[in-house]
Amino acid sequence: MLYDVNGGMTTVTTEEQMAQYRKKPVVIEAYQTDKEVEIKTLEGTMRADVGDWIITGVKGEKYPCKPDIFEATYERVE
């Protein structure tokens, strides 16, 4: 079951079954922070801990990313 934003329940029909998706290969800018910082993101204020990556997205938005997720998702562009 899924819940919509108004709290009602909905079911997923056969046509709406989950499919697999791959991220598009886009180049982002990022740096690893050496201090705790608060970042205003599209979802609200988030905290980045020491060692987290601060990513600038394709539309200029900033958000934190934990090191293990960053390493699994991104590779350095030479």
Beta strands, then each sheet from edge to edge (+ up, - down):
strand 1: 2-3
strand 2: 9-10
strand 3: 29-32
strand 4: 37-41
strand 5: 44-48
strand 6: 53-56
strand 7: 62-65
sheet 1: 1+ 2-
sheet 2: 3+ 6- 7+
sheet 3: 4+ 5-
end
